[in-house]
């Protein structure tokens, strides 16, 4: 058994209140916040949350040490979390949750006073970046720099009420953008804010404001936001951790489970057709081709990185990968992800796999959002992680993980899970687990 290293004792304890600021108070945010309160009151279990229900093996299998993750690392307690946020509509959180129609009315009524007390702050919004929405509860400013300062003021006011803060984007998918010169450095980005550069979207304004305030930032959508040189520089400079983008919930979650299995068994894949129907606000936004392009880029990259066609050309070089998302209002938040997978095996004989995932989009996303804010808060209290900028160990939660320059991202869910748990073992001074196991047979 290993001896805990001195670095472990340097992790700051999770004392006091942790403030969570959500950008957007729609389906995901209301499901997250209502769910946390339901768990706190004992009405429900935090199913789907690794931080709340997951365990971690320590040492050898024969030692029998498998504590809950929340008992192993110093995470914030759910009872110490305080919520606020921004939205482009003025409804309080109870009204917003009713509109989202993810949770049933009886569930919401049991925590109605708590939800009604959470009123959104006016949001930074520009319809150019989200064509299908018409915001009415929005900030006015002379420039994007002015808007960024307003968001910083909101964060500063909330910081005065709590001990630590994390910001998480739970808003809609913005139009597809590519990095430009304005994103090359902090200085060029700040000049761009002053001059209302069109390459600076609202999500980037929030990320900039949070990182300038030394606050970790997570991005639940595929927007070009913190995956920029200027944001990575700022993250390292202020010690405000960042991670990947676009919560890995339904269809892509299935891909990161199935594709590694095919590669592990050296089974070929000739085609993978994926289609989705979704009726919530996210589905409406993605009905716009420019927003869909952003999501498509995020969803398409997964298979290439997992299957590595350059290493296995006989199996994967000619794969035909197609992704579709269709807005279908009757389905609401209950998304259907349907996949047709054409594979081939011994001597090239073809086979097919069909997957029909009738999932609940926000029910899958809410525990991801909870885990991310708790782990980002932990990272900021951990000297070894705080100034790294990108927290690659959190790739487990994203369709588009972020890595250091020159590294390809790991998309294999099982590699990601090992990376996450080994990071926790490492910062707590425990031996990393390799699963070699030869010593049991000496």
C-alpha positions, 0 to 999 in steps of 0.5 A, a space after each residue: 500500500 502506498 504512502 500518501 504524498 505531501 501534495 495531497 495535504 495541499 489540496 484546499 478543503 471544500 469549505 463554505 459555499 460553492 456558487 454555480 452560475 449557469 449560462 442559460 436556464 433552460 432544460 439542462 440547467 433547470 433539470 440540474 438545479 431541481 435535481 440537486 434540490 430534490 436529492 438534498 431533500 431526500 426525494 430522489 437519488 443522484 443517479 448518473 452522477 459519478 461524483 455522488 454514486 461512483 466508487 474508486 478502487 484503491 490498491 490491489 483487488 485483495 485489499 478491498 478498498 473501494 470508497 465512494 469518490 465523494 468520500 475519497 477526494 474533498 468535493 463540495 457537499 451538495 448542501 453547500 451549493 448555491 445557484 444563480 445564472 443568466 437567461 434570455 427570458 425573464 421567467 424564474 426557475 420554476 416557470 422555466 422548468 415548467 416550460 422545459 417540461 422535463 420533470 413532471 409537475 408533482 416533482 416540481 411542486 415539491 420544490 417550488 419555493 426553492 425554484 421560484 426564488 431563483 431569478 435569472 440575470 439578463 443575458 448577453 445575447 445576439 441573434 446573429 449567433 443563435 438564429 432561432 431564438 428571440 431573447 427579451 431579457 438581454 443586456 445592453 452595452 456600448 460594445 462587447 467589452 462593455 458586455 463582458 464587464 457587465 458579466 464580470 460585475 455579475 460574477 463579482 457580486 455573486 462571489 461576495 455571497 459565496 466562497 468559490 464560483 464555477 460557471 457552466 454554459 448550459 445555453 443553446 448551440 451557436 453558429 459555426 465559427 472558426 478561430 481568427 487572429 482575434 483569438 490568438 492572444 489575450 491582448 488581441 481578444 481584448 482589442 476585439 471586444 472593444 471593436 465588436 469583432 464578429 468572431 467573438 460570440 456571446 459564449 466567448 464573452 462569458 468564458 472571458 469574463 469568468 476566466 478574468 475573474 479566476 473562475 473555472 468555466 465548463 462548456 456544455 455545447 459545441 460552440 467555439 468558446 474556450 478551445 482558443 489560444 487566448 482562453 487557454 492563456 487566460 486559464 493558465 494565467 489566472 488559475 481558472 481550469 477549463 475542459 472540453 465542450 459539448 456534453 456526451 449524453 446520448 448517441 455519441 455516448 453510445 459511439 464511444 462505447 461501441 466503437 472501442 469494442 469493434 476496434 478491440 476485436 478488430 472488426 471492420 466498420 464500413 458505415 455508421 448512419 446516425 439520426 436524431 429527433 428532438 423537440 426541445 429548444 435545443 432541437 429548435 436551435 439545431 434546426 438552423 443549418 449554421 447551428 447544426 454545423 457546429 454540432 455536426 463537427 462535434 459529433 463527427 470527429 469521434 469515430 476517426 479518433 477512436 478507430 484510427 483509420 491511418 493505423 487500420 486501413 483495412 478496417 476503417 479507411 473507407 468508413 461512411 459516417 453520416 449524422 442527422 438531427 431533426 427538429 420534431 416538436 412532439 418529442 420534447 426533451 425525449 430525444 430518439 437517437 437511431 444508429 445503423 452500423 454496418 460492420 464486417 468480420 472474418 473474411 470480410 463477411 458483412 453484419 449490421 447492428 441497430 441501436 435505438 436509444 430512446 433517451 431523455 436529453 436533459 436527464 442525461 446531461 444534468 448529472 454530467 453538469 453536476 460532476 463537472 462543476 464539482 471536479 472543476 472546483 476540486 481542480 482549482 483547489 489542487 495546486 498540481 492541477 490549478 494552473 494547467 489550464 486544460 483538464 484533460 482528465 475530464 474528457 470523459 464528459 465531452 463529445 469534444 475533449 480538449 488536449 495540449 497542443 500536439 496531442 490527439 484527444 482520447 474519445 474511448 470512454 474506457 480510456 477516459 474513465 481510467 484517466 479520470 480515476 487515475 488523476 484522482 488517485 494521483 492527486 491523493 497520493 495513491 498508486 495508479 492502477 494498471 490492471 496488470 495483475 501478474 503479481 497475483 500469480 507469482 
